[in-house]
Amino acid sequence: MLEFSATRIYERKCVTLYLKNWYCLSSVCMVKVKNIATSGNIDFYSANTSSELPLPLVDGGIAAGFPSPAQDYIDLKIDLNKELIANPSSTFYGRVKGTSMQDAGIMDGDILVIDKSLEPQDGDTAVCFLDGEFTLKYIKIEADAVYLIPANRKFQPIKVTEENNFCIWGVVTYSIKNHKNSHPLKGNKR
């Protein structure tokens, strides 16, 4: 199941996963749909990059320190599909369920951009399939083991062994947060 070597420590070819008998999520077949599947920790969505929506971009930056003069005219545009998705055919979105990565700034309800075509590197944030469940963790790759490291002290690291059914499903490239009404002074715990 797992290959333990310095160059390839995980099995790249995951068992074809059928979630809720909806759609195949293996690296061989990816179906272009909206909501693909739901698991206990992540809801999965396919990335639809066929549309374009150029939005105004404040090019001079937005000061997080002292206020700066407002720009009267915004000429630059940005398309988030082009900005966030490098490999459209292998990119998915996931909505986080849970708090195991909260100290990394990834909270319950955040949206992840997940690229299945990227080769996982030590320290990446990744969506992993472990013994029938999806989980979001940092990956620590060593010569003889893979560890799944949470970013919350309430959770323990997981050592992946040859006995586990395991694959690194995709690498998280971006997380998207909803900041509206999330200020701690308003009593929102998010």
C-alpha positions as CSV (number, residue, x, y, z in Angstrom):
1,M,0.0,0.0,0.0
2,L,2.7,2.5,1.0
3,E,6.1,2.8,-0.6
4,F,8.7,3.9,1.9
5,S,11.6,5.5,0.1
6,A,13.2,9.0,0.2
7,T,11.8,9.9,-3.2
8,R,8.3,8.4,-3.0
9,I,6.9,7.8,0.4
10,Y,3.2,7.5,-0.4
11,E,1.1,5.6,-2.9
12,R,0.2,8.2,-5.5
13,K,-2.5,6.1,-7.2
14,C,-5.4,6.2,-4.7
15,V,-8.0,3.5,-4.8
16,T,-10.9,4.9,-6.9
17,L,-13.2,6.6,-4.4
18,Y,-16.9,6.6,-4.8
19,L,-18.5,9.0,-2.3
20,K,-22.3,8.7,-1.9
21,N,-22.2,6.8,-5.2
22,W,-22.1,10.1,-7.1
23,Y,-18.9,10.6,-8.9
24,C,-15.5,9.0,-9.4
25,L,-12.7,11.1,-7.8
26,S,-9.6,9.2,-8.8
27,S,-6.8,10.8,-10.8
28,V,-8.0,8.9,-13.9
29,C,-11.5,10.3,-14.1
30,M,-12.7,13.7,-12.9
31,V,-16.2,14.8,-13.6
32,K,-17.0,18.5,-14.0
33,V,-19.9,19.1,-11.6
34,K,-20.7,21.5,-8.8
35,N,-21.1,19.5,-5.5
36,I,-19.2,16.3,-5.8
37,A,-19.3,14.7,-2.4
38,T,-19.5,15.2,1.3
39,S,-17.4,13.6,3.9
40,G,-17.2,14.1,7.7
41,N,-14.4,16.6,7.4
42,I,-14.6,18.2,3.9
43,D,-17.3,18.9,1.3
44,F,-15.9,18.6,-2.2
45,Y,-16.8,20.7,-5.3
46,S,-15.3,20.8,-8.7
47,A,-13.7,24.0,-10.0
48,N,-15.7,25.4,-12.9
49,T,-13.2,27.7,-14.8
50,S,-15.3,28.1,-17.9
51,S,-16.6,31.5,-16.7
52,E,-14.7,34.8,-16.4
53,L,-15.5,37.6,-14.0
54,P,-12.8,40.3,-14.0
55,L,-13.0,42.3,-10.8
56,P,-11.4,45.7,-10.0
57,L,-8.0,45.3,-8.4
58,V,-6.5,47.9,-6.1
59,D,-2.9,47.8,-7.4
60,G,-1.2,50.0,-4.8
61,G,-2.0,47.7,-2.0
62,I,-4.3,48.1,1.0
63,A,-2.7,49.4,4.1
64,A,-3.1,47.3,7.2
65,G,-1.2,49.8,9.2
66,F,-1.9,53.5,8.8
67,P,-4.6,54.6,6.4
68,S,-3.4,55.6,2.9
69,P,-5.2,57.9,0.4
70,A,-8.0,56.2,-1.6
71,Q,-7.5,55.6,-5.3
72,D,-10.1,57.4,-7.4
73,Y,-9.6,55.3,-10.5
74,I,-9.1,51.6,-10.6
75,D,-8.0,50.4,-14.0
76,L,-6.6,46.9,-13.3
77,K,-8.8,43.8,-13.3
78,I,-8.3,40.4,-11.8
79,D,-10.0,37.1,-12.5
80,L,-9.9,34.8,-9.5
81,N,-10.2,31.7,-11.7
82,K,-7.0,32.6,-13.4
83,E,-5.3,33.8,-10.2
84,L,-6.2,30.8,-7.9
85,I,-6.3,27.9,-10.3
86,A,-3.1,26.8,-12.1
87,N,-4.4,23.4,-13.2
88,P,-8.1,23.5,-13.9
89,S,-8.6,19.9,-14.8
90,S,-7.2,18.7,-11.5
91,T,-8.4,21.5,-9.1
92,F,-11.2,21.1,-6.7
93,Y,-12.7,23.2,-3.9
94,G,-13.4,21.9,-0.4
95,R,-15.3,23.4,2.5
96,V,-13.6,22.7,5.8
97,K,-15.5,21.0,8.6
98,G,-13.8,21.1,12.0
99,T,-11.0,22.8,13.8
100,S,-7.9,20.7,13.5
101,M,-6.1,23.4,11.4
102,Q,-7.4,26.5,13.2
103,D,-3.9,27.6,14.4
104,A,-2.9,27.7,10.7
105,G,-5.7,30.1,10.1
106,I,-7.9,27.5,8.4
107,M,-11.3,27.6,10.2
108,D,-14.5,25.6,10.0
109,G,-16.4,26.8,6.9
110,D,-13.4,28.1,5.0
111,I,-13.1,27.1,1.3
112,L,-9.9,25.4,0.1
113,V,-8.5,25.3,-3.4
114,I,-7.0,21.8,-3.8
115,D,-4.7,20.8,-6.7
116,K,-4.4,17.1,-7.2
117,S,-1.7,17.4,-9.9
118,L,0.9,18.8,-7.5
119,E,3.6,16.5,-6.1
120,P,3.2,16.8,-2.3
121,Q,6.2,18.2,-0.4
122,D,7.2,18.0,3.2
123,G,5.3,20.7,5.1
124,D,2.5,21.1,2.6
125,T,-1.1,21.5,3.8
126,A,-2.8,18.5,2.2
127,V,-6.2,16.8,1.9
128,C,-5.4,13.1,2.8
129,F,-7.5,10.0,2.6
130,L,-6.9,7.8,5.6
131,D,-8.7,4.6,6.4
132,G,-12.0,5.7,4.7
133,E,-12.0,9.3,5.8
134,F,-10.7,12.6,4.4
135,T,-8.7,14.8,6.7
136,L,-6.8,18.1,6.3
137,K,-3.4,18.3,7.9
138,Y,0.2,19.4,7.3
139,I,2.2,16.5,5.9
140,K,5.6,15.6,7.4
141,I,7.5,13.2,5.1
142,E,10.4,11.2,6.6
143,A,12.5,8.4,5.2
144,D,10.4,5.7,6.8
145,A,7.0,7.3,7.6
146,V,4.5,10.0,6.8
147,Y,3.0,12.0,9.7
148,L,-0.2,14.0,9.5
149,I,0.2,17.1,11.7
150,P,-2.7,19.1,13.0
151,A,-2.5,22.9,13.7
152,N,-4.5,22.6,16.9
153,R,-3.1,21.4,20.3
154,K,-6.4,19.5,21.0
155,F,-5.5,17.1,18.2
156,Q,-2.6,14.6,18.1
157,P,-0.3,13.9,15.1
158,I,-1.1,10.8,13.2
159,K,1.7,8.4,12.1
160,V,0.7,6.7,8.8
161,T,1.9,3.1,8.6
162,E,1.8,0.4,5.9
163,E,-1.4,-1.0,7.6
164,N,-3.3,2.2,6.8
165,N,-5.3,2.8,3.6
166,F,-3.7,6.1,2.8
167,C,-3.1,8.6,0.0
168,I,-2.4,12.2,-0.3
169,W,-5.4,13.3,-2.3
170,G,-4.4,16.8,-3.1
171,V,-2.3,19.8,-2.0
172,V,-4.0,22.9,-0.7
173,T,-2.9,26.0,-2.6
174,Y,-5.2,28.6,-1.2
175,S,-7.8,29.0,1.5
176,I,-10.7,31.5,1.2
177,K,-12.2,33.0,4.3
178,N,-15.4,34.9,5.0
179,H,-14.4,38.0,7.1
180,K,-17.8,39.7,7.2
181,N,-18.9,40.1,10.9
182,S,-16.0,37.9,12.1
183,H,-14.4,40.5,14.4
184,P,-13.9,39.2,17.9
185,L,-15.4,42.3,19.4
186,K,-18.7,41.5,17.9
187,G,-18.9,38.3,19.8
188,N,-18.5,36.0,16.8
189,K,-16.2,33.1,17.9
190,R,-15.0,32.5,14.3
